[in-house]
Structure formats: C-alpha cells, structure tokens
C-alpha cells in the first residue's frame, strides 16, 4: 500500500521532469495515472531515391493503461512511405499523396510500463536539378484521456541530390 502511494506521488514528478527533457523528436503527456510518450527517430539526411528507416515509438511509463491508443503520422514532401512494420498486437496502414505520406497506427491498449514500435521504410525523391530539401516527420499520439495535440513529436530529414 505504501509503495502505491509513493508511486502515485512520483508520477507527477516524473511528468514534470519528462516535460523538461522533451525535444522536438519526443513528447510526454500524462492523465489519470498514465504517462504517455511518443518519439520519432529519423536520419538527419538521405540521398534522393535511397530508402531509409524511421522509428516511431509509443511508450506508457505510467501506472495506468492507455486505452484506444492511436498514432497519426505525417511524412512531408518529398517523402513517400514504402512499408510499415508494427509491434505485435498493433496494426498500421499508410497512404501516399501529393502532400506526402500518412500513417494511421492503432495501438489498442498500451499497458503500463510498456512500449510499441513502428518501423517505417521511406524514400525521398527530388525533382531533377532540385537542390536539397528538408522534410518533417510528425507523429501525434491520442487515446483515452490523451487529447489530440497533447503528445506530438517530430524529426527532420534532409534529402540531398
């Protein structure tokens, strides 16, 4: 019982420390005992036409489960998504269009003290004679008690000729 009280007291402290430590490539939010974190890890640069890997992580470092978890990710122009691979028990779909790529990743329930990973194969293609271009990859985590915009992370990749 005493450990539970200490754990409940520690969650707000961890949340504050997590918010202080956040950069653009990760974000933390908390609600009702759950403490959610989303991360995006992309290479700093890639050559036009060469495939590269992007990792998106959803983490629950709190004491309560996150139900109905979902990540919506966007890959800005000139990026296109080639394939996605998910952690067991989760599913993802993707599409590409004139404004870049989009992924919907359904997490279901993200148990306390657990993480799920999404591995994305992507490519950036520049027009002939086009110079380097930087594109943003952004992921937003939503779920029960986690509103849109509360946990958003992004990373940039520069596509070079």
C-alpha positions in Angstrom: 0.0 0.0 0.0 2.8 2.4 0.9 4.5 1.7 -2.5 1.4 2.5 -4.3 1.2 5.9 -2.5 4.8 6.6 -3.3 4.3 5.6 -6.9 1.2 7.9 -7.2 3.3 10.8 -5.7 6.2 10.1 -8.1 4.1 10.2 -11.3 3.6 14.0 -11.3 7.3 14.5 -10.6 8.3 12.2 -13.5 5.8 14.0 -15.7 7.4 17.4 -14.9 10.9 16.0 -15.4 9.9 14.4 -18.7 8.4 17.6 -20.0 11.6 19.5 -19.2 13.7 16.8 -21.0 11.5 16.8 -24.2 12.9 17.9 -27.5 11.1 18.1 -30.9 11.7 14.4 -31.6 9.7 13.3 -28.4 6.8 14.5 -26.3 5.3 13.4 -23.0 1.8 13.9 -21.6 0.0 12.4 -18.6 -3.5 11.8 -17.4 -5.2 9.6 -14.7 -2.1 7.7 -13.9 -0.9 7.1 -17.4 2.2 8.8 -18.7 2.5 8.7 -22.5 5.5 9.4 -24.6 5.8 9.5 -28.3 9.2 9.6 -30.2 10.2 9.9 -33.8 13.7 9.0 -34.9 14.8 9.7 -38.5 18.2 10.0 -40.0 19.5 13.6 -40.4 19.9 13.2 -44.2 19.4 10.8 -47.0 20.2 10.7 -50.7 17.4 11.2 -53.2 16.0 7.8 -54.2 17.6 5.9 -51.4 15.3 4.2 -48.9 15.8 4.9 -45.2 14.3 3.8 -41.9 12.2 5.8 -39.4 11.3 4.6 -35.9 8.2 5.8 -34.1 7.7 4.7 -30.5 4.7 4.9 -28.3 5.6 4.5 -24.6 3.4 4.3 -21.5 5.6 5.0 -18.5 2.7 5.5 -16.1 0.8 3.2 -13.8 -2.4 3.0 -15.8 -3.1 1.6 -19.2 -3.7 3.8 -22.2 -6.8 2.6 -24.0 -7.8 3.2 -27.6 -4.3 4.4 -28.4 -3.6 5.7 -31.9 -0.8 7.5 -33.6 -1.3 9.6 -36.7 2.0 10.3 -38.5 2.7 12.5 -41.5 5.7 12.5 -43.8 6.2 15.8 -45.6 7.0 16.3 -49.2 9.2 14.9 -50.9 8.9 11.8 -48.7 6.9 8.7 -49.6 6.2 5.7 -47.4 7.3 2.3 -48.8 6.3 0.0 -46.0 5.5 -0.2 -42.3 6.1 -2.9 -39.6 4.4 -2.9 -36.2 4.9 -4.4 -32.8 2.7 -7.5 -32.1 -0.9 -6.7 -31.3 -0.9 -3.4 -33.2 -1.7 -2.6 -36.8 -0.9 0.2 -39.2 -2.0 1.4 -42.6 -0.4 4.1 -44.9 -1.1 6.1 -48.0 0.9 8.5 -50.1 -0.3 11.6 -51.9 0.7 15.0 -53.3 1.2 16.3 -49.8 3.4 13.4 -48.6 2.7 10.2 -46.7 0.2 9.4 -43.9 0.2 6.6 -41.4 -2.6 5.5 -39.0 -1.2 3.2 -36.3 -3.8 1.6 -34.0 -2.2 0.6 -30.7 -5.3 -0.7 -29.0 -4.4 -0.8 -25.3 -0.8 0.3 -24.3 -0.2 -1.4 -21.0 1.5 0.5 -18.2 5.3 0.4 -18.4 5.4 -0.8 -22.0 6.2 0.4 -25.5 5.2 -0.3 -29.0 7.3 0.4 -32.1 6.5 1.3 -35.7 9.3 0.8 -38.3 8.8 2.7 -41.5 10.7 2.4 -44.7 10.6 5.7 -46.5 12.2 7.4 -49.5 12.7 11.0 -50.6 12.8 11.9 -54.2 13.9 15.3 -55.5 13.0 16.6 -59.0 15.8 16.7 -61.5 18.3 19.6 -60.7 16.4 20.3 -57.5 18.6 21.3 -54.5 18.5 19.8 -51.0 15.1 19.9 -49.3 14.2 19.3 -45.6 11.1 17.4 -44.8 9.3 17.0 -41.4 8.0 13.7 -40.0 5.4 14.3 -37.3 3.6 11.8 -35.0 0.7 12.6 -32.7 -0.5 10.1 -30.0 -4.1 10.1 -28.9 -6.1 7.8 -26.6 -8.5 7.7 -23.7 -7.7 10.8 -21.7 -5.0 11.9 -24.2 -6.3 14.7 -26.4 -5.0 15.5 -29.9 -2.1 17.8 -29.6 -1.0 16.7 -26.1 1.7 14.3 -27.3 3.3 15.3 -30.6 6.8 14.6 -31.7 8.7 15.5 -34.9 12.0 15.0 -36.6 13.5 16.4 -39.8 15.4 14.6 -42.6 17.2 16.5 -45.4 17.0 14.9 -48.8 20.2 15.6 -50.9 20.7 15.2 -54.6 
